[in-house]
Amino acid sequence: MRGAGRRGAWFWTCGLVLWVACSQTQPYEGADSRRPVSSCEPMTCASQGMDCGIAIDGCGGTLDCGACGPGEVCGGGGRHNVCGPAPCEPTTCEALGKDCGPVSDGCEDVLDCGTCTAPESCGGGGTPNACGEPTCTPDTCESLARDCGAVPDGCGGMLDCGVCADGLTCGGGGAPNVCGRGICKRATCDVLGKDCGPVSDGCGGMLDCGACAGGLTCGGGGVPNVCGNSPCTPGTCETLGKNCGPVADGCGGMLDCGVCADGQTCGGAEPNVCGGGVCTPLTCESQGKNCGTVPDGCGGLLHCGLCPAGETCGGGGVDHVCGRPLCTPATCESLGKDCGTVPDGCGGALQCGACANGETCGGGGTPNVCAAPSCRPYTCGLLGKDCGTVPDGCGGFLACGTCTAPESCGATGVPNVCAASASVCVDRNLGSVLPVMVKGSTAHAGDDHQSSCGGSGAPDRGFLWTAPKSALFTFDTAKSATRSLVSVRSGGCGGAELACAKDGISYGGGARVSVPLVQGQTVLVVVDSASLDRFSAGYFELHIDELRASEAGSCFDGMDNDGDRWVDCADTDCHDAPGCGGRGCAHHDLGSALPVTFHGETAGSGDSFQGTCGALLQQDRAHLWTAPRAGTYVFDTAPSEWGNALYVLTGCRGTELGCASNSNGSPQGSPAVKVALAQGQTVLVVVDGMANADQDTPIRYTLHISEDAATEASRCADGADNDADSNCR
């Protein structure tokens, strides 16, 4: 960590030499040859004995195992993702209770179950292939893994996720609406890129981001809490009850509803309806229109004129009526902004320019205002300190806490680190609570335990725990950034070993065992490592829970609840959980802000993700971001103090859209990924550590999100690699 401090000191002494990121999808050529770069070995369909459907590959991706042959269906023989025979009798739309859209007939054909009449849409009521007005299934505090404050439920309502215990604050650990230690920095509507409705501030409170101007609705453009136009569903001649002549479709277009049979006239009964009477054409005045082209009700068209200067046809929100736009766009000057892209308040965006050399956009802490970057203090976690007073690198000091006996501050000669000078069997008594989650580090601990599956020569931690009931319990170290080992001994120190494992979790450095216990039985749970050199010590998480039949309902607790090796969203039980789209596993929600400059660190985050590039067994940090409009975006971590990987996913265990890495921390050559996104598309941006070949080393980083630019010209001072060409000065 002292080496990391020297690198940080060099970085800030030399200044922000803004060499931007080079997007590398191969290992950096200067990397330590021992570094396990890109060594996550994906499973194949064949290795899992699967030959159809969608499966997971164990490295954050999915596999398409193909389709079955004639006479077989996927899972037909009773095994998931395996083709098997199944007698098939085609069904009907009526039998299925479906009334719209394409539906499988249960065999190999597709049924066309028809269309819906506006305002209903197919599946709009929440039932697939059934007409209904749109509804929404609300999230819960549990599905979003939030435990404090007010949180949007994803359907326009709010959830009350409770209050924190003494000593904790809502958002204090860095994750919005999750109890933790520290002071939570409240988000603002501007930082989140929101301009309407109630939004969580990430610290247990709510922001009122205002109302939309006339003609716009909150979320109407597909981005939550952003004003936009609701999509218009055009009418048809049938739904409008018309059968002749030109008819307005209600969305600015025209329909040709045909001609009448001999003896009938268009409008003979009513406008644009064939009948035996004489049609009297409508006028612009009778319809209250004064601009554009409108039907006359008798098969013809009326030209209602042009609008005077300053007005547009429909500008006031009434179709074919002249009016002034209801929204007056703001300017960079009126908003007090002088750099970057800023919403104009009317659905558009302002380009407020670039900063001069030596300044960055938002460098002084005010978004979209040029200023010289201020000093960025270190944290206790980043420095690996947990006791005493430590310089923060910016002229101040950090209070890193106190030690609990028998440990004392600096006992083994490492300043500001709690350690024991003698052998310690039990580091902590966990009581009999359930479930259990303990976060910590084995670094600087003693080598106090030896288990049947390893542990000699590696530091370890011991925890006493008492079973609150008679049951089968699971003990795992999922998300650990070390080659962990977990063992369970009966009765505590010196007791008989009940189980020991150095693997059992399908990715990362986790291990797991299952042990039957009777009520009141006390065990010693040891977190250790079977490795004697690389990744033998570092960050770990210990989880204890009663073994469950399914992971469903516990998809964001970080543990393998059902003992099948798969954790949370990687488990097939959780694939349909709403939060697995990204909300449930994101450490930070960046909203739909643009551009983004986010300062973060990975200390205490755990090893939750693995990209196709980068290194294994390093802590990482995930950021949820929603594209405010369709376009190509650049994600980068320029400039970088520590080596890191950067990858963009479609969800917690979704498809990887891009990955770049660089093991050298420097202003030049930082990772950058370019991705094309649709409006309202949400992605998970993961920054993963890559600073040390032998052990987990937390990093801090600056994440930028910007729109792709053809050239960096005039934007080199914003700190981002806008064109992803790794050549900005």
C-alpha positions in Angstrom: 0.0 0.0 0.0 3.0 2.3 0.6 3.8 1.8 -3.1 0.3 2.7 -4.0 0.7 5.9 -1.9 3.9 6.8 -3.8 2.1 6.3 -7.1 -0.7 8.6 -5.9 1.8 11.2 -4.7 3.6 11.1 -8.1 0.3 11.4 -9.9 -0.8 14.5 -8.1 2.7 16.1 -8.1 3.0 15.8 -11.9 -0.5 17.1 -12.4 -3.2 15.9 -14.6 -1.4 15.3 -17.8 -4.4 14.4 -19.8 -3.3 11.5 -21.9 -6.5 9.7 -22.4 -7.5 6.1 -22.5 -6.5 3.6 -25.1 -9.1 0.9 -25.5 -7.3 -2.4 -25.0 -9.1 -5.7 -25.4 -5.9 -7.7 -25.0 -3.6 -7.8 -21.9 -1.3 -4.8 -21.6 2.1 -5.8 -23.1 4.0 -4.4 -20.1 2.0 -6.4 -17.5 3.7 -8.7 -15.1 3.9 -12.1 -16.8 2.5 -13.7 -13.7 -0.7 -11.7 -13.8 -3.8 -14.0 -14.4 -5.2 -11.7 -17.1 -8.4 -12.8 -18.7 -8.1 -16.2 -17.1 -11.8 -16.7 -16.4 -12.4 -19.9 -18.3 -16.0 -19.8 -19.6 -17.9 -23.1 -19.5 -19.4 -24.4 -22.7 -22.8 -25.9 -23.5 -21.0 -29.3 -23.9 -19.1 -29.1 -20.6 -22.5 -28.6 -18.8 -24.2 -31.4 -20.8 -26.6 -28.9 -22.4 -27.7 -28.8 -26.0 -30.5 -26.2 -26.2 -31.8 -22.9 -24.8 -29.9 -20.1 -23.0 -27.4 -21.0 -20.2 -24.8 -19.1 -18.2 -21.0 -19.5 -18.9 -19.7 -18.8 -15.4 -17.8 -15.7 -16.5 -20.6 -13.1 -16.6 -22.0 -14.1 -20.1 -24.6 -16.3 -21.6 -24.5 -19.3 -24.0 -26.9 -20.0 -26.8 -27.0 -23.8 -26.8 -29.1 -24.1 -29.9 -32.5 -25.5 -30.8 -33.8 -29.0 -30.7 -34.5 -31.2 -33.7 -37.9 -32.4 -35.0 -40.0 -34.2 -32.5 -38.0 -32.8 -29.5 -38.3 -29.8 -27.2 -35.9 -28.1 -24.9 -36.3 -29.8 -21.5 -38.8 -32.3 -22.9 -37.1 -35.2 -21.1 -37.2 -33.4 -17.7 -33.7 -31.9 -17.8 -33.1 -28.2 -18.2 -31.4 -27.2 -21.4 -31.4 -30.7 -22.8 -33.5 -31.8 -25.8 -36.1 -34.5 -25.2 -39.3 -35.9 -26.7 -42.6 -34.4 -25.8 -46.0 -35.1 -27.4 -47.3 -31.9 -28.8 -50.9 -30.8 -29.6 -51.3 -27.3 -31.0 -53.4 -25.0 -28.9 -55.5 -21.9 -29.9 -55.5 -18.3 -28.9 -58.9 -18.9 -27.2 -57.6 -21.8 -25.2 -54.6 -19.8 -24.0 -56.8 -16.8 -23.2 -54.7 -14.6 -25.5 -56.2 -11.9 -27.7 -53.2 -10.2 -29.3 -49.8 -10.6 -30.8 -47.8 -13.7 -31.9 -48.1 -16.7 -29.5 -46.6 -20.1 -29.8 -49.1 -22.8 -30.4 -47.2 -25.0 -28.0 -45.5 -26.9 -30.8 -43.5 -25.5 -33.7 -45.9 -22.9 -35.2 -46.9 -19.4 -34.2 -50.5 -18.1 -33.7 -51.5 -14.6 -34.6 -53.9 -13.5 -31.9 -54.8 -10.1 -33.4 -54.3 -6.5 -32.4 -55.5 -4.2 -29.6 -57.6 -1.0 -29.7 -56.0 2.2 -28.3 -55.4 3.1 -25.5 -54.8 -0.6 -24.8 -51.7 -2.3 -26.0 -50.6 -5.9 -26.2 -49.4 -7.0 -22.8 -50.0 -3.5 -21.4 -51.9 -4.7 -18.4 -49.1 -6.9 -17.3 -50.4 -10.2 -18.9 -48.5 -11.2 -22.0 -50.5 -11.3 -25.2 -53.6 -9.9 -23.5 -54.9 -6.4 -24.4 -54.8 -4.0 -21.5 -53.8 -0.5 -20.4 -50.1 -0.3 -19.2 -49.5 -1.4 -15.6 -46.3 -1.8 -13.7 -45.0 -4.4 -11.2 -43.4 -2.5 -8.4 -40.0 -3.3 -7.0 -39.6 -4.0 -3.3 -36.9 -2.9 -0.8 -35.7 -6.6 -0.8 -35.6 -6.9 -4.6 -33.5 -3.8 -4.8 -31.3 -4.7 -1.8 -32.1 -1.4 -0.1 -32.7 -1.2 3.7 -33.2 2.5 4.5 -34.9 5.7 3.4 -37.4 6.4 0.5 -36.8 4.6 -2.8 -38.8 4.8 -6.0 -40.6 1.5 -6.7 -40.1 1.7 -10.5 -43.9 2.3 -11.1 -44.3 5.9 -9.9 -44.7 5.1 -6.2 -42.3 5.2 -3.3 -41.0 2.5 -0.9 -40.2 3.2 2.8 -37.2 0.9 3.4 -36.8 1.8 7.1 -34.2 3.5 9.2 -30.6 2.5 10.2 -29.3 1.3 13.5 -27.3 3.5 15.8 -23.9 4.3 14.4 -25.0 3.8 10.8 -26.3 6.3 8.3 -28.4 5.8 5.2 -25.9 5.7 2.3 -23.0 6.0 4.7 -21.1 3.1 3.2 -21.3 4.6 -0.4 -24.2 2.5 -1.6 -27.5 4.6 -1.9 -30.2 3.6 0.5 -28.0 1.0 2.2 -27.0 1.5 5.9 -23.3 1.9 6.4 -20.7 3.8 8.4 -19.7 7.3 7.3 -21.5 10.4 6.0 -23.7 10.0 3.0 -23.2 12.6 0.2 -26.7 13.5 -1.1 -27.3 13.5 -4.8 -29.0 16.3 -6.6 -31.5 16.3 -9.5 -28.8 17.8 -11.7 -26.2 15.2 -10.8 -28.7 12.4 -11.5 -29.8 14.0 -14.7 -33.5 14.1 -13.6 -35.9 17.0 -14.1 -39.3 15.9 -12.9 -41.0 13.9 -10.2 -39.8 12.4 -6.9 -36.3 10.8 -6.9 -34.3 9.2 -4.1 -31.3 11.3 -2.9 -29.4 8.1 -2.0 -29.3 9.0 1.7 -32.8 8.2 2.8 -34.4 11.4 1.6 -36.3 12.5 -1.5 -35.7 15.1 -4.1 -38.6 16.9 -5.9 -37.2 17.4 -9.4 -40.1 19.5 -10.5 -42.9 19.2 -13.1 -42.8 19.1 -16.9 -43.7 21.9 -19.3 -47.0 21.6 -21.2 -47.1 18.8 -23.8 -44.4 16.8 -22.0 -44.9 14.1 -19.3 -42.5 12.8 -16.7 -40.8 9.8 -18.2 -42.7 10.2 -21.4 -39.6 9.7 -23.6 -38.7 6.4 -21.9 -36.2 7.7 -19.4 -37.6 7.7 -15.8 -37.9 11.2 -14.2 -36.9 13.0 -17.4 -39.5 15.1 -19.2 -40.4 13.8 -22.7 -43.1 13.3 -25.3 -45.2 10.2 -24.7 -45.1 7.8 -27.7 -48.2 8.3 -29.9 -50.2 5.2 -31.1 -51.7 6.1 -34.5 -55.3 5.3 -35.0 -56.6 3.1 -37.9 -59.6 3.6 -40.2 -61.3 0.7 -38.3 -60.5 2.0 -34.8 -61.7 5.5 -35.8 -64.9 4.1 -37.4 -64.1 5.7 -40.8 -64.4 4.0 -44.2 -63.7 6.7 -46.8 -61.5 9.6 -47.7 -58.4 11.0 -45.9 -58.5 10.9 -42.1 -56.0 12.2 -39.4 -54.4 9.3 -37.5 -54.1 11.3 -34.3 -50.3 11.4 -34.5 -49.7 13.9 -37.2 -50.2 11.5 -40.1 -53.0 10.9 -42.6 -54.9 7.7 -43.4 -56.5 6.8 -46.7 -59.8 5.1 -45.7 -60.9 4.3 -49.3 -63.8 5.1 -51.5 -67.5 4.5 -51.3 -69.6 2.0 -53.3 -71.8 3.3 -56.1 -74.8 5.1 -54.8 -73.1 6.3 -51.7 -71.1 9.3 -50.9 -68.2 9.9 -48.4 -69.7 11.8 -45.5 -73.3 11.0 -46.6 -74.0 9.7 -43.1 -71.3 11.4 -41.0 -67.8 12.7 -41.8 -65.7 10.1 -43.5 -68.4 7.5 -43.4 -70.2 6.2 -46.5 -73.9 6.9 -46.7 -76.8 7.7 -48.9 -77.1 11.3 -48.1 -75.3 14.4 -49.4 -72.1 15.3 -47.7 -71.6 18.8 -46.5 -67.9 19.5 -46.3 -66.5 20.8 -43.0 -64.6 24.0 -42.9 -61.4 25.0 -41.1 -63.4 27.3 -38.9 -66.0 24.7 -38.0 -63.2 22.4 -36.8 -61.4 25.2 -34.9 -58.3 24.8 -37.1 -56.2 27.6 -38.6 -53.1 26.0 -40.0 -51.9 22.9 -41.9 -53.9 20.4 -43.9 -57.0 18.6 -42.4 -59.7 16.3 -43.8 -63.0 18.0 -44.8 -65.1 14.9 -43.9 -66.2 14.3 -47.4 -63.1 12.7 -48.9 -61.3 15.9 -49.5 -58.6 18.0 -47.7 -58.6 21.6 -46.4 -55.6 23.9 -46.4 -56.1 26.0 -43.3 -53.1 28.4 -43.8 -49.8 29.3 -42.3 -48.8 30.6 -38.9 -47.5 34.1 -38.3 -43.8 34.7 -37.3 -43.0 33.4 -33.8 -45.7 30.7 -33.9 -45.8 27.2 -35.3 -48.7 24.9 -36.3 -49.5 23.0 -33.1 -46.9 24.9 -31.1 -49.2 25.6 -28.3 -50.1 22.0 -27.9 -53.4 22.0 -30.0 -53.2 20.1 -33.3 -53.5 22.3 -36.4 -53.8 25.5 -34.3 -51.1 28.2 -34.4 -49.3 28.9 -31.1 -46.1 29.8 -29.4 -44.0 26.9 -27.9 -44.9 26.5 -24.2 -41.3 26.0 -23.2 -38.5 28.6 -23.3 -35.2 26.9 -23.4 -32.6 28.1 -20.9 -29.1 29.2 -21.9 -25.7 28.3 -20.6 -25.4 31.9 -19.2 -28.8 31.8 -17.5 -27.9 28.5 -15.8 -24.4 29.7 -14.8 -22.7 26.9 -16.7 -19.6 27.2 -18.9 -18.7 23.6 -20.0 -20.1 20.3 -21.0 -23.6 19.3 -22.0 -26.5 20.7 -20.0 -30.3 20.1 -20.3 -32.0 23.3 -21.7 -35.2 22.6 -19.7 -37.3 21.9 -22.8 -36.1 18.5 -23.8 -33.0 19.7 -25.6 -29.4 20.0 -24.7 -26.9 22.9 -24.5 -23.2 22.6 -25.4 -21.6 25.0 -23.0 -18.0 24.6 -24.3 -14.7 23.3 -23.0 -12.4 24.5 -20.2 -9.0 26.1 -20.6 -5.8 24.2 -19.9 -5.3 23.5 -16.2 -9.1 23.4 -15.6 -11.6 20.6 -15.8 -15.4 20.6 -16.2 -16.7 20.4 -12.6 -13.2 20.4 -11.2 -14.1 22.6 -8.3 -17.1 20.5 -7.3 -19.8 22.4 -9.2 -21.2 20.4 -12.2 -20.6 22.0 -15.6 -18.4 24.8 -14.3 -14.7 25.1 -15.2 -12.3 25.1 -12.2 -8.8 23.8 -11.3 -9.1 20.3 -9.8 -9.1 20.3 -6.0 -7.0 17.8 -4.0 -8.7 14.5 -3.7 -8.2 13.1 -0.2 -7.4 9.4 0.4 -9.6 7.3 2.6 -8.7 4.8 5.4 -10.0 1.9 3.3 -7.9 2.9 0.2 -4.8 3.2 2.4 -5.5 -0.1 4.2 -5.6 1.6 7.6 -8.1 0.9 10.4 -6.8 2.7 13.5 -5.3 5.9 14.6 -4.8 9.2 12.7 -3.4 9.1 9.2 -2.6 12.0 6.7 -5.2 12.2 3.9 -2.8 13.5 1.3 -4.3 16.9 1.1 -3.1 18.5 4.3 -5.7 17.0 6.5 -6.0 13.9 8.7 -8.2 10.8 8.7 -9.5 9.2 11.9 -9.3 5.5 11.1 -10.9 4.2 14.3 -9.8 2.1 17.3 -8.9 -1.6 17.8 -10.7 -4.2 19.8 -8.7 -6.3 22.3 -6.6 -8.4 22.0 -5.6 -6.4 18.9 -3.8 -3.0 19.2 -2.8 -0.4 16.7 0.5 -1.2 15.0 1.2 -4.2 17.2 3.0 -6.1 14.4 5.0 -3.1 13.2 2.6 -2.0 10.5 1.5 1.6 11.4 -2.2 2.3 11.8 -3.3 -1.4 11.3 -5.0 -3.4 14.1 -3.2 -6.6 14.9 -2.6 -9.0 17.7 1.0 -9.7 18.9 0.1 -13.2 20.1 -1.9 -16.1 18.6 -5.7 -15.5 18.5 -8.2 -18.3 18.1 -11.4 -16.3 18.1 -11.4 -12.9 16.4 -15.1 -12.3 17.0 -18.2 -13.9 18.5 -21.1 -13.6 16.0 -23.8 -14.7 18.5 -26.7 -16.7 17.0 -28.1 -14.2 14.5 -29.2 -15.4 11.0 -28.4 -14.6 8.3 -24.8 -13.5 8.9 -22.5 -11.3 6.7 -19.1 -10.3 7.9 -16.7 -8.2 5.8 -13.0 -8.0 6.7 -9.4 -8.8 5.7 -7.0 -11.5 6.7 -4.1 -9.3 5.9 -1.9 -8.7 9.0 -3.7 -11.5 10.9 -1.9 -14.4 12.4 -1.6 -18.0 11.1 -3.6 -19.4 14.0 -5.5 -22.3 12.3 -4.7 -25.4 10.2 -7.5 -27.3 8.5 -7.7 -30.6 6.6 -7.9 -28.8 3.2 -5.1 -26.3 3.9 -4.4 -23.1 5.7 -0.8 -23.6 6.9 1.3 -20.5 6.3 -1.6 -18.2 5.5 -3.2 -15.6 7.8 -6.7 -16.4 9.0 -9.7 -15.2 11.0 -11.8 -17.3 13.4 -15.5 -16.6 14.3 -17.7 -18.3 16.9 -21.3 -18.8 15.9 -24.2 -20.6 17.6 -27.0 -22.3 15.7 -30.4 -20.7 16.6 -32.3 -23.8 15.5 -31.7 -27.4 14.3 -31.2 -27.2 10.5 -28.7 -27.6 7.7 -26.7 -24.4 7.3 -24.5 -23.1 4.5 -21.2 -21.2 5.1 -19.6 -19.4 2.2 -17.0 -16.7 1.3 -18.5 -15.5 -2.0 -17.2 -12.2 -3.3 -13.9 -12.6 -1.5 -10.9 -11.2 -3.2 -8.5 -13.9 -2.0 -8.1 -17.7 -2.7 -10.3 -18.4 0.4 -10.8 -21.5 2.4 -13.7 -22.0 4.9 -13.7 -24.7 7.6 -16.2 -25.4 10.5 -15.1 -26.9 13.8 -17.5 -28.2 16.5 -17.5 -26.6 19.9 -15.0 -23.9 19.1 -11.2 -23.9 19.3 -9.7 -27.4 19.2 -13.0 -29.0 18.3 -13.5 -31.7 15.7 -13.6 -30.5 12.1 -17.1 -30.8 10.6 -16.3 -29.6 7.1 -13.6 -27.9 5.0 -13.5 -26.6 1.4 -11.3 -24.3 -0.7 -13.7 -24.0 -3.6 -17.5 -24.5 -4.3 -18.4 -21.0 -5.6 -18.6 -20.9 -9.4 -16.5 -17.7 -9.8 -14.2 -15.5 -7.9 -12.2 -16.6 -4.8 -15.1 -18.0 -2.8 -15.6 -21.4 -1.1 -18.6 -23.0 0.6 -19.6 -25.9 2.9 -22.9 -27.1 4.3 -23.1 -28.5 7.8 -26.1 -29.9 9.8 -26.3 -28.4 13.4 -28.6 -28.8 16.3 -30.1 -25.8 18.2 -27.6 -24.3 20.6 -24.6 -26.0 19.0 -21.5 -23.6 18.8 -19.0 -23.8 16.0 -15.8 -22.1 15.1 -15.9 -20.8 11.5 -12.4 -20.2 10.1 -11.7 -18.1 7.0 -8.3 -19.0 5.7 -6.4 -19.7 2.4 -4.9 -22.8 0.9 -2.5 -20.6 -1.1 1.0 -19.9 0.3 1.9 -17.0 -2.0 -0.4 -15.2 -4.4 -3.8 -14.1 -3.1 -3.2 -15.8 0.2 -4.5 -12.8 2.2 -6.9 -9.9 1.6 -10.5 -8.9 1.6 -13.1 -11.6 2.4 -16.8 -11.9 3.1 -18.3 -14.6 5.3 -21.9 -15.6 4.9 -24.0 -17.9 7.1 -27.6 -18.9 6.3 -30.0 -21.8 6.7 -29.8 -23.8 3.4 -32.8 -22.9 1.2 -34.5 -24.7 -1.6 -34.1 -21.8 -3.9 -32.2 -18.5 -4.3 -35.4 -16.7 -5.3 -36.3 -14.0 -2.8 -32.7 -13.6 -1.7 -31.1 -12.5 -5.0 -29.1 -9.6 -3.7 -27.6 -10.7 -0.4 -24.2 -11.8 -1.8 -24.4 -15.5 -0.7 -25.2 -18.9 -2.1 -28.4 -19.5 -0.2 -29.3 -22.8 -1.9 -25.8 -24.3 -2.1 -25.7 -24.8 -5.9 -22.4 -22.8 -6.4 -24.3 -19.9 -8.1 -24.7 -16.6 -6.3 -27.6 -14.1 -6.6 -28.2 -13.1 -10.3 -25.9 -15.8 -11.6 -28.4 -18.3 -10.2 -31.1 -19.4 -12.6 -33.6 -18.9 -9.8 -32.9 -15.2 -10.0 -32.8 -14.5 -13.7 -36.3 -13.0 -13.8 -35.8 -10.8 -10.7 -36.3 -7.1 -11.7 -33.2 -5.9 -9.9 -31.0 -8.2 -11.9 -31.3 -5.7 -14.7 -28.8 -3.7 -12.8 -30.6 -1.9 -9.9 -30.1 -4.7 -7.4 -26.3 -5.1 -7.8 -25.2 -1.5 -8.6 -23.2 0.4 -5.9 -24.1 3.7 -7.5 -27.1 4.9 -9.6 -25.8 7.7 -11.9 -29.3 8.3 -13.4 -29.2 9.6 -17.0 -26.7 12.5 -16.4 -24.5 13.5 -19.3 -21.6 14.1 -19.3 -20.6 12.1 -16.1 -17.5 12.6 -14.0 -17.7 10.3 -11.0 -14.9 9.8 -8.4 -15.0 6.5 -6.6 -12.9 3.7 -5.0 -13.2 -0.1 -4.7 -12.2 -0.5 -1.1 -14.8 -2.7 0.7 -16.7 -3.5 -2.4 -15.8 -7.1 -2.8 -15.1 -9.1 -6.0 -18.6 -9.3 -7.6 -17.8 -9.2 -11.3 -15.3 -10.5 -13.9 -14.9 -9.1 -17.4 -13.3 -10.8 -20.4 -10.3 -8.5 -19.9 -8.6 -7.4 -16.7 -7.4 -9.4 -13.7 -8.9 -11.9 -11.3 -9.5 -11.6 -7.5 -9.7 -7.8 -7.4 -12.4 -5.7 -5.8 -14.8 -3.8 -8.2 -17.5 -1.2 -8.3 -20.6 -1.1 -10.4 -22.5 2.0 -11.7 -26.0 2.0 -13.2 -26.5 4.5 -16.0 -29.4 5.2 -18.4 -28.9 6.6 -21.9 -30.9 9.9 -22.1 -31.1 9.5 -25.9 -30.1 7.1 -28.6 -26.4 7.4 -29.5 -22.9 6.2 -29.1 -21.2 6.7 -25.8 -17.7 6.5 -24.5 -16.9 5.2 -21.0 -13.4 5.8 -19.7 -11.3 6.1 -16.5 -8.8 8.7 -17.7 -6.5 9.7 -16.1 -5.8 6.6 -13.9 -3.6 6.4 -10.7 -3.8 2.6 -10.5 -4.2 -0.1 -13.2 -7.8 -1.0 -13.8 -10.2 -2.8 -16.1 -13.5 -1.2 -17.4 -16.4 -3.2 -18.8 -20.0 -2.4 -19.7 -22.8 -5.0 -19.0 -26.5 -5.2 -19.9 -27.3 -6.3 -16.3 -25.9 -7.9 -13.1 -25.0 -11.0 -15.0 -25.8 -9.7 -18.5 -24.1 -9.6 -21.8 -20.7 -7.8 -21.9 -20.9 -4.9 -24.5 -17.3 -3.9 -24.2 -14.1 -4.4 -22.1 -10.8 -2.6 -21.9 -7.9 -2.8 -19.4 -4.5 -1.5 -18.6 -2.3 -2.8 -15.7 -0.2 0.4 -15.5 -1.6 3.4 -13.6 -0.8 6.5 -15.5 -2.5 9.4 -17.3 -1.7 7.8 -20.6 -3.4 4.6 -21.9 -6.3 4.4 -19.5 -9.2 2.0 -20.5 -12.0 3.3 -22.7 -15.0 1.5 -24.1 -17.3 2.8 -26.9 -20.9 1.5 -26.9 -24.0 2.3 -29.0 -27.2 2.5 -26.9 -30.9 3.1 -27.4 -32.8 5.9 -25.6 -33.7 4.7 -22.1 -31.3 1.7 -22.3 -29.8 1.0 -18.9 -26.3 -0.5 -18.6 -24.0 -1.5 -15.7 -20.5 0.1 -15.9 -18.0 -1.9 -13.8 -14.6 -0.5 -12.7 -12.4 -3.4 -11.6 -9.0 -3.3 -9.9 -5.8 -4.4 -11.7 -3.1 -2.8 -9.6 -1.3 -5.8 -8.1 -0.4 -9.3 -9.6 -0.2 -11.0 -6.2 -3.0 -9.7 -4.0 -6.1 -7.6 -3.9 -5.3 -3.9 -4.0 -8.1 -1.4 -3.7 -8.0 1.5 -6.2 -9.6 4.8 -6.6 -10.7 6.0 -10.1 -12.5 8.7 -12.1 -15.2 7.4 -14.3 -16.3 9.5 -17.3 -19.3 9.0 -19.5 -19.6 11.2 -22.6 -21.1 11.2 -26.1 -18.8 9.9 -28.8 -17.0 12.7 -30.6 -15.4 12.5 -34.1 -12.5 14.5 -32.7 -11.1 15.6 -29.3 -10.6 19.1 -30.5 -12.0 21.8 -28.1 -12.8 19.1 -25.5 -9.4 18.0 -24.3 -9.7 19.9 -21.1 -12.8 18.0 -19.8 -10.6 15.0 -18.6 -12.6 12.5 -20.7 -11.5 10.5 -23.7 -14.4 11.7 -25.8 -13.3 10.0 -29.1 -11.7 6.9 -27.4 -8.6 7.2 -29.5 -6.1 7.3 -26.6 -4.4 10.4 -28.0 -5.7 13.5 -26.2 -3.4 16.2 -24.8 
